[in-house]
């Protein structure tokens, strides 16, 4: 996701929705439906976090009982629906969450000790009849006093469908091979994209850069770091893919490459017992041509997600077991607000290899779906993981909370940025020396939390020799201590 982490933008709802996806507020009878806080009719005194981006985040500044959110929804199938409220308590006592449907109030409690983002279920199901309904959310402290919260969304799903989706997701997760992931210890991510710059001089065209990427030199560098896998970024700010891809060419010609760099990398890394995963972005605001061609802004998401499934399944079917996993960005801020068909997406992502790992990046927000296998952990530096829920000597899976059952992982920047996009600018030194890095790796291993270190990479396909040396010295130092 790589959000702008500066001062949150205080925008009105109208500004937040400019050039944005607009939902139809119709409850899906066979899946989850998301009502985003930023899509509410009324935002009295509330602010939208990063409202101008292609993603949708949350509202903040909720500190009065008179504030509320309102939606008008349409229900095509009468039934009982479960509801969740996705919320983060910044300060204050226990809070009562009141969801009003027409004139009836359904309540839940956000405990005083709840930290980070929570998915709070309502205590009872909501009976809906066919037709339009008015829904609103209010919040107030259970015992008085001041409070401050952020609200992401309200989710609805038919109770019978909720259980069915849960069981299906767990069955798919049981087929995922996380053993190699833990055994790998840690991985290296590289944002090698259209924006990548060489060590010196002007950038080559994307197609030429793909043709000239030195896979053997890159694989040798990764081998020296001791990493057990690589996460190669494909699409990021712009939709490009470093290999022939008929499904992408059909949507927007000129965005693929003649050389199959993915296959060449998988083979070069495989010869060194290093696995390959791919990073993929649904679409970013920089690439208006792609957003228009792919149906990104359409209220009817069938074109957008249909294109996604065709691209992802083509990739999976081609590389099969050579592709060990997917790292999908903006899971909670771009897929989620579209009420994504998660089961279909997960099946497409596992095409050609059911054991392939799948993760949808949630950043610091709630897990967007159970149809995934690992927590991507962007920005998390604590080996104890999200909300410090992991324990030393555990199995590396979250025992509770929003990410319950997922293999723990963390994604950290190693030098200064995610992408090396500055002309004639050397990659900065790593954030740790060898001793510090060795201690950090040891801590992550103790919790069986798998860190992924993003390294800046030059367009030639080479990472910083200085960074490689720090990793090499760190693992050699740790090996010496063990002996």
Residue pairs with C-beta under 8 A, 6 or more apart in sequence:
1 55
1 329
1 330
1 332
1 333
1 361
1 363
1 378
2 329
2 378
2 418
3 50
3 53
3 55
3 57
3 333
3 363
4 50
4 53
8 47
8 49
8 50
8 60
9 47
9 48
9 49
9 50
9 51
9 52
10 47
10 48
11 47
11 48
11 51
11 52
12 43
12 48
13 38
13 40
13 43
13 48
15 51
15 52
16 38
16 48
16 51
16 52
17 38
17 39
18 52
19 297
20 54
20 56
20 297
21 56
21 296
21 297
21 298
21 299
21 337
21 338
22 39
22 299
23 34
23 35
23 36
23 39
23 299
23 337
23 338
23 339
24 74
24 299
25 35
25 39
25 71
25 72
25 73
25 74
26 33
26 73
26 74
26 75
26 76
27 33
27 73
27 74
27 75
27 76
27 77
27 81
27 128
27 156
28 339
29 76
29 77
29 79
29 158
29 161
30 158
30 161
31 157
31 161
31 165
31 339
31 341
31 342
31 343
32 155
32 156
32 157
32 165
32 339
32 342
33 155
33 156
33 157
33 339
34 153
34 154
34 155
34 336
34 337
34 338
34 339
35 71
35 73
35 135
35 153
35 154
35 155
35 156
36 56
36 152
36 153
36 337
37 46
37 58
37 59
37 69
37 151
37 152
37 153
37 154
38 48
38 51
38 56
38 57
38 58
38 59
39 56
39 71
39 337
40 59
40 69
40 70
40 71
41 69
41 70
41 71
41 72
42 68
42 69
42 70
43 59
43 69
44 66
44 67
44 68
45 61
45 64
45 67
46 59
46 60
46 61
46 62
46 67
47 59
47 60
47 61
48 57
48 59
49 57
49 58
49 59
49 60
49 150
50 57
51 57
53 285
54 283
54 284
54 285
54 291
54 296
54 334
55 330
55 333
55 334
55 337
56 333
56 334
56 336
56 337
57 152
57 333
57 365
58 88
58 150
58 151
58 152
58 153
58 365
59 69
59 150
59 151
60 90
60 149
60 150
61 148
62 139
62 148
62 149
62 150
62 151
63 146
63 147
63 148
63 149
65 138
65 139
65 140
65 141
67 138
67 139
68 136
68 137
68 138
69 136
69 137
69 151
69 154
70 134
70 135
70 136
71 134
71 135
71 136
71 154
72 132
72 133
72 134
72 135
73 132
73 133
73 135
73 156
74 131
74 132
74 133
75 128
75 129
75 130
75 131
75 132
75 133
76 130
77 130
77 158
78 127
78 128
78 129
78 130
79 127
79 128
79 158
79 159
79 160
80 125
80 126
80 127
80 128
80 158
80 159
81 125
81 126
81 127
81 128
81 156
81 157
81 158
81 159
82 121
82 122
82 125
82 126
82 156
82 157
82 158
82 159
82 162
83 99
83 106
83 121
83 122
83 125
83 126
83 154
83 155
83 156
84 119
84 120
84 121
84 122
84 154
84 155
85 97
85 99
85 108
85 119
85 120
85 122
85 137
85 151
85 153
85 154
85 155
86 117
86 118
86 119
86 120
86 151
86 152
86 153
86 154
86 155
86 365
86 366
87 97
87 110
87 117
87 118
87 120
87 139
87 149
87 150
87 151
87 152
88 116
88 117
88 118
88 149
88 150
88 151
88 152
89 95
89 110
89 112
89 114
89 115
89 118
89 147
89 148
89 149
90 148
90 149
90 150
91 146
91 147
91 148
92 112
92 141
92 145
92 146
92 147
92 148
92 149
93 112
93 141
93 142
93 143
93 144
93 145
93 147
94 109
94 110
94 111
94 112
94 141
94 142
94 143
95 109
95 110
95 139
95 140
95 141
95 142
95 147
95 149
96 107
96 108
96 109
96 110
96 139
96 140
96 141
96 142
97 107
97 108
97 109
97 110
97 120
97 137
97 138
97 139
98 105
98 106
98 107
98 137
98 138
98 139
98 140
99 105
99 106
99 107
99 108
99 122
99 126
99 135
99 136
99 137
99 154
100 106
100 134
100 135
100 136
100 137
100 138
101 126
101 128
101 133
101 134
101 135
102 133
102 134
106 122
106 123
106 124
106 126
107 122
107 123
108 120
108 121
108 122
108 123
109 120
109 142
110 118
110 120
110 149
115 387
116 364
116 386
116 387
117 152
117 364
117 365
117 366
117 402
118 366
118 402
119 155
119 366
119 367
119 402
125 159
126 156
135 154
137 151
137 154
139 147
139 149
139 151
141 147
152 332
152 365
152 366
153 336
153 337
157 165
165 342
165 343
165 370
166 370
168 343
169 342
169 343
169 346
169 369
169 370
169 371
170 370
170 405
172 346
172 347
172 350
172 354
172 371
173 370
173 372
173 373
173 405
175 350
175 354
175 355
176 354
176 355
176 356
176 357
176 358
176 373
177 324
177 355
177 356
177 357
178 357
178 373
178 374
178 396
178 407
180 228
180 229
180 275
180 324
181 229
181 325
181 357
181 374
181 407
181 409
181 450
182 396
182 407
182 448
182 450
183 228
184 227
184 228
184 229
184 275
184 450
185 226
185 227
185 228
185 441
185 445
185 450
186 226
186 227
186 228
186 441
186 444
186 450
186 451
186 452
186 453
187 227
187 228
187 229
187 230
187 231
187 277
187 450
187 451
187 452
187 453
188 222
188 225
188 227
188 229
188 230
188 231
188 452
188 453
188 454
188 455
188 463
189 230
189 231
189 232
189 233
189 279
189 327
189 411
189 452
189 453
189 454
189 455
190 230
190 231
190 232
190 233
190 454
190 455
190 456
190 457
190 463
191 233
191 236
191 279
191 418
191 419
191 420
191 454
191 456
191 457
192 213
192 232
192 233
192 242
192 457
192 459
192 461
193 233
193 235
193 236
193 237
193 238
193 240
193 419
194 206
194 236
194 237
194 238
194 240
195 236
195 237
195 238
195 419
195 421
196 203
196 209
196 419
196 420
196 421
196 457
196 458
196 459
197 203
197 420
197 421
197 422
197 423
197 425
197 458
197 459
198 204
198 458
198 459
198 460
199 426
199 458
199 460
199 462
200 424
201 423
201 424
202 423
203 209
203 423
203 459
204 212
204 459
206 240
206 257
207 257
207 258
209 459
210 242
210 243
210 257
210 258
210 259
210 261
211 257
211 258
211 259
212 460
212 461
213 242
213 259
213 261
213 264
213 460
213 461
214 460
214 461
214 462
215 261
215 264
215 265
215 268
215 461
216 268
217 461
217 462
218 265
218 268
218 461
218 462
218 463
219 265
219 268
219 269
219 271
219 272
219 274
220 272
221 462
221 463
221 465
221 468
222 230
222 269
222 272
222 274
223 272
223 274
224 468
224 471
224 472
225 468
225 471
225 472
225 475
226 471
226 472
226 474
226 475
227 274
227 453
227 471
228 273
228 274
228 275
229 274
229 275
229 276
229 277
229 324
229 325
230 265
230 269
230 274
230 275
230 276
230 277
231 277
231 278
231 279
231 325
231 327
231 452
232 242
232 262
232 265
232 276
232 277
232 278
232 279
233 278
233 279
234 240
234 241
234 242
234 262
234 278
234 279
234 280
235 241
235 280
235 281
235 283
236 279
236 281
236 284
236 329
236 419
237 281
237 284
237 286
237 287
237 419
238 284
238 286
238 287
238 290
239 248
239 252
239 255
239 281
239 283
239 287
239 290
239 294
240 255
240 256
240 257
241 248
241 255
241 256
241 257
241 311
241 315
242 257
242 259
242 261
242 262
243 256
243 257
243 259
243 260
243 261
243 262
243 263
244 256
244 257
244 258
244 260
245 256
245 311
245 314
245 315
246 314
247 307
247 310
247 311
247 314
248 255
248 256
248 311
249 255
249 256
251 293
251 294
251 307
251 311
252 289
252 290
252 293
252 294
255 290
262 276
262 278
262 315
262 319
262 323
263 318
263 319
263 322
265 276
266 276
266 319
266 322
266 323
267 322
269 275
269 276
270 276
270 322
275 324
275 325
276 322
276 323
276 324
277 323
277 324
277 325
277 326
277 327
277 357
278 315
278 323
278 325
278 326
278 327
279 326
279 327
279 328
279 329
280 312
280 326
280 327
280 328
280 329
281 328
281 329
281 330
282 296
282 304
282 308
282 328
282 329
282 330
282 334
282 335
283 290
283 291
283 294
283 296
283 334
285 291
290 296
291 297
294 303
294 304
294 307
295 301
295 303
295 304
295 307
296 304
298 304
301 338
301 339
301 340
301 341
304 338
305 338
305 340
305 341
305 344
305 345
308 345
308 348
309 344
309 345
309 348
312 326
312 345
312 348
312 349
312 351
313 348
313 349
313 351
313 352
315 323
316 323
316 348
316 349
316 350
316 351
316 352
316 353
316 356
317 351
317 352
318 352
319 352
320 352
320 353
321 352
321 353
321 355
323 352
323 353
323 356
324 356
324 357
325 356
325 357
325 358
325 359
325 373
325 374
326 349
326 356
326 357
326 358
326 359
327 359
327 361
327 376
327 411
327 452
328 335
328 349
328 358
328 359
328 360
328 361
329 361
330 361
331 359
331 360
331 361
331 362
331 368
331 369
331 372
331 376
332 360
332 361
332 362
332 363
332 365
332 366
332 367
332 368
333 363
333 365
335 345
335 360
335 368
336 368
336 369
340 368
340 369
342 368
342 369
342 370
342 371
343 371
345 371
346 358
346 369
346 371
346 372
349 356
349 358
350 356
350 358
357 373
357 374
357 407
358 371
358 372
358 373
358 374
359 372
359 373
359 374
359 375
359 376
359 406
359 409
360 368
360 369
360 372
360 376
361 376
361 378
361 411
362 368
362 375
362 376
362 403
363 378
363 379
364 379
366 402
367 375
367 402
367 403
367 406
370 405
372 406
373 406
373 407
374 406
374 407
374 408
374 409
374 450
375 385
375 386
375 398
375 403
375 406
375 407
375 408
375 409
376 409
376 411
377 385
377 386
377 408
377 409
377 410
377 411
377 449
377 451
377 452
378 411
379 411
379 412
380 386
380 410
380 411
380 412
381 410
381 412
382 388
382 410
383 390
383 410
383 440
383 443
383 444
383 446
383 447
383 449
383 451
384 390
384 447
384 449
385 398
385 408
385 410
385 447
385 449
386 398
386 401
386 402
386 403
386 408
387 401
389 398
389 399
389 400
389 401
389 403
390 396
390 398
390 399
390 408
390 447
390 448
390 449
391 399
391 447
392 446
392 447
393 446
394 447
394 448
395 448
396 407
396 408
396 447
396 448
396 449
396 450
397 405
397 406
397 407
397 408
398 404
398 405
398 406
398 408
407 450
408 447
408 448
408 449
408 450
409 449
409 450
409 451
409 452
410 444
410 449
410 450
410 451
410 452
411 451
411 452
411 454
412 451
412 452
412 453
412 454
413 431
413 454
414 430
414 431
414 453
414 454
414 455
414 456
414 467
415 427
415 428
415 429
415 430
415 431
415 455
415 456
415 464
415 467
416 427
416 428
416 456
417 456
418 454
418 456
419 456
420 427
420 456
420 457
420 458
426 464
427 455
427 456
427 458
427 463
427 464
427 466
427 467
428 456
429 466
429 467
430 437
430 464
430 466
430 467
430 470
432 440
432 470
432 474
433 470
434 470
434 473
434 474
434 477
435 474
435 477
437 470
437 471
437 474
438 474
438 475
438 477
438 478
440 451
441 451
441 474
441 475
441 478
442 478
444 450
444 451
453 471
455 463
455 464
455 467
456 463
456 464
457 463
